Amino acid sequence: MEAQCINHISIEEVANTVEGNLISRDRDIALRDLKAENTFVPFHDDSGPYDISLSLEENRLVFRISNKKGERLPILVLALKPYRRLIKDYFMIVQSYDEAVKGANPSRIEAIDMGRRGLHNEGAELLLERLKGKIDMDFDTARRLFTLICVLHTGKAHMMRA
């Protein structure tokens, strides 16, 4: 059996704004951490590692997955409505974090970071639940993919590859 992980992931790039720069940082960290370690196993395929393209189409999250043999797996589409509150909270946290850093308030930064971790955990749990029976992944991979789902909502984007 081949490595059951993500080999490459393509997502839309973040717009170049102050908020975009903060979100770009989250994107870069998620991509770096995914590249270092992840578990990703689409059901009914054991020909990893996998190349993935994540995009938003008609307010849906679209996974396009190819295995090591170059075979395209069935496209996976998820409604984003269950993520709406979490994504809104993500952008509020990004903005609050930026304000706290400018004010150099370490206790506020720490509190915001704890909230951010909790939000990412909740997003990961939702992603794992919604992908059950379709894709198996570990919790850390789900957390990083949740970050990338949020990043896709920045709009004004073009494709980037990691």
ROVO-813131 format. One record per residue (C-alpha): x negated, y, z negated. Coordinates in nm, 2 decimals. Layout:
BEGIN
east | north | up
X | Y | Z
...
***
This chain:
BEGIN
east | north | up
0.00 | 0.00 | 0.00
-0.13 | 0.35 | 0.09
-0.15 | 0.64 | -0.14
0.20 | 0.75 | -0.24
0.14 | 1.12 | -0.26
0.16 | 1.45 | -0.07
-0.13 | 1.50 | 0.17
-0.03 | 1.84 | 0.32
0.26 | 2.07 | 0.24
0.37 | 2.36 | 0.46
0.59 | 2.64 | 0.32
0.67 | 3.00 | 0.42
0.42 | 3.26 | 0.31
0.52 | 3.53 | 0.06
0.56 | 3.89 | 0.17
0.28 | 4.12 | 0.07
0.43 | 4.33 | -0.21
0.35 | 4.37 | -0.58
0.62 | 4.11 | -0.66
0.50 | 3.91 | -0.37
0.15 | 3.91 | -0.50
0.26 | 3.77 | -0.83
0.47 | 3.50 | -0.66
0.18 | 3.43 | -0.42
-0.03 | 3.35 | -0.73
0.24 | 3.10 | -0.85
0.25 | 2.95 | -0.50
-0.13 | 2.92 | -0.48
-0.15 | 2.75 | -0.83
0.13 | 2.51 | -0.74
-0.03 | 2.42 | -0.41
-0.37 | 2.38 | -0.57
-0.23 | 2.16 | -0.84
-0.03 | 1.95 | -0.59
-0.34 | 1.89 | -0.39
-0.53 | 1.78 | -0.70
-0.27 | 1.54 | -0.82
0.08 | 1.44 | -0.73
0.31 | 1.14 | -0.70
0.55 | 1.14 | -0.41
0.73 | 0.83 | -0.29
1.02 | 0.85 | -0.04
1.24 | 0.55 | -0.07
1.22 | 0.30 | 0.21
0.87 | 0.40 | 0.31
0.53 | 0.30 | 0.18
0.30 | 0.46 | 0.44
0.17 | 0.75 | 0.24
0.02 | 0.99 | 0.20
0.28 | 1.23 | 0.34
0.29 | 1.56 | 0.51
0.58 | 1.78 | 0.40
0.74 | 2.10 | 0.54
0.97 | 2.28 | 0.30
1.20 | 2.55 | 0.44
1.53 | 2.72 | 0.37
1.80 | 2.68 | 0.64
2.15 | 2.81 | 0.60
2.10 | 2.84 | 0.22
1.98 | 2.48 | 0.20
1.65 | 2.34 | 0.11
1.51 | 2.12 | 0.39
1.24 | 1.86 | 0.34
1.08 | 1.74 | 0.66
0.85 | 1.45 | 0.58
0.60 | 1.25 | 0.80
0.40 | 0.95 | 0.68
0.04 | 0.86 | 0.75
0.14 | 0.68 | 1.07
0.29 | 1.01 | 1.20
0.64 | 0.88 | 1.17
0.90 | 1.13 | 1.08
1.13 | 1.02 | 0.79
1.49 | 1.13 | 0.78
1.53 | 1.50 | 0.71
1.64 | 1.56 | 0.35
1.87 | 1.85 | 0.29
1.97 | 1.98 | -0.06
2.23 | 2.25 | -0.14
2.07 | 2.54 | -0.33
2.38 | 2.63 | -0.53
2.27 | 2.43 | -0.84
1.94 | 2.62 | -0.84
2.09 | 2.97 | -0.81
2.07 | 3.06 | -1.18
1.72 | 2.92 | -1.22
1.59 | 3.10 | -0.92
1.74 | 3.43 | -1.04
1.58 | 3.37 | -1.38
1.24 | 3.29 | -1.21
1.24 | 3.63 | -1.04
1.33 | 3.81 | -1.37
1.04 | 3.63 | -1.54
0.80 | 3.73 | -1.27
0.91 | 4.09 | -1.31
0.89 | 4.08 | -1.69
0.55 | 3.92 | -1.68
0.42 | 4.20 | -1.45
0.56 | 4.46 | -1.69
0.41 | 4.29 | -1.99
0.07 | 4.26 | -1.83
0.07 | 4.64 | -1.75
0.16 | 4.71 | -2.11
-0.11 | 4.48 | -2.23
0.13 | 4.32 | -2.49
-0.02 | 3.98 | -2.57
0.27 | 3.85 | -2.78
0.52 | 3.95 | -2.51
0.31 | 3.79 | -2.24
0.30 | 3.47 | -2.45
0.68 | 3.47 | -2.50
0.74 | 3.52 | -2.13
0.50 | 3.24 | -2.05
0.69 | 3.01 | -2.28
1.02 | 3.10 | -2.12
0.86 | 3.04 | -1.77
0.74 | 2.70 | -1.88
1.09 | 2.61 | -2.00
1.25 | 2.74 | -1.68
1.01 | 2.53 | -1.47
1.09 | 2.22 | -1.68
1.46 | 2.27 | -1.63
1.40 | 2.32 | -1.25
1.19 | 2.00 | -1.24
1.46 | 1.80 | -1.42
1.72 | 1.92 | -1.18
1.51 | 1.84 | -0.88
1.43 | 1.49 | -1.01
1.80 | 1.43 | -1.08
1.90 | 1.55 | -0.73
1.64 | 1.35 | -0.55
1.71 | 1.03 | -0.74
1.75 | 0.75 | -0.49
1.58 | 0.95 | -0.22
1.23 | 1.04 | -0.34
1.05 | 0.93 | -0.65
0.80 | 1.17 | -0.81
0.64 | 1.25 | -1.14
0.75 | 1.54 | -1.36
0.44 | 1.76 | -1.28
0.50 | 1.72 | -0.90
0.87 | 1.82 | -0.95
0.76 | 2.13 | -1.15
0.53 | 2.24 | -0.87
0.79 | 2.17 | -0.61
1.04 | 2.38 | -0.81
0.79 | 2.67 | -0.80
0.77 | 2.63 | -0.42
1.15 | 2.63 | -0.40
1.15 | 2.97 | -0.58
0.87 | 3.10 | -0.36
1.08 | 3.03 | -0.05
1.34 | 3.27 | -0.17
1.11 | 3.57 | -0.13
1.21 | 3.59 | 0.24
1.02 | 3.80 | 0.49
0.80 | 3.50 | 0.55
0.60 | 3.31 | 0.80
0.45 | 2.96 | 0.78
0.14 | 2.87 | 0.58
-0.02 | 2.54 | 0.55
-0.21 | 2.40 | 0.24
***
